């Protein structure tokens, strides 16, 4: 793994540990950040779950690791399984394809600028 990638993954891991602590503090033992039901903070943070899962698949790593952030992993599972979420959560493979398309467009744009 390149130095930049390893450094970025270290920063993500540190951020997830902080998010784990924030969940423990905010949820007060409940199922979601604000209590027993999905709230605004859950929706905001939950919108990143698909991209995290796509990154895990692309890089063959585990960011949402139950051994390191068990509360966050359980929250993510509950969030993705919630009736209001499961029908609109994007599929990981579709996010990967979209990411590849964006990368190709950025590369093409950069070539045209140079």
Rosetta blueprint (number, residue, H / E / L):
1 X L
2 X L
3 X H
4 X H
5 X H
6 X H
7 X H
8 X H
9 X H
10 X H
11 X H
12 X H
13 X H
14 X H
15 X H
16 X H
17 X H
18 X H
19 X H
20 X H
21 X H
22 X H
23 X H
24 X H
25 X H
26 X H
27 X H
28 X L
29 X L
30 X L
31 X L
32 X E
33 X L
34 X L
35 X E
36 X L
37 X L
38 X L
39 X L
40 X H
41 X H
42 X H
43 X H
44 X H
45 X H
46 X H
47 X L
48 X L
49 X H
50 X H
51 X H
52 X H
53 X H
54 X H
55 X H
56 X H
57 X H
58 X H
59 X H
60 X L
61 X L
62 X L
63 X L
64 X L
65 X L
66 X L
67 X L
68 X L
69 X L
70 X H
71 X H
72 X H
73 X H
74 X H
75 X H
76 X H
77 X H
78 X H
79 X H
80 X H
81 X H
82 X L
83 X H
84 X H
85 X H
86 X H
87 X L
88 X L
89 X L
90 X L
91 X L
92 X H
93 X H
94 X H
95 X H
96 X H
97 X H
98 X H
99 X H
100 X H
101 X H
102 X H
103 X H
104 X H
105 X H
106 X H
107 X H
108 X H
109 X H
110 X H
111 X H
112 X H
113 X H
114 X L
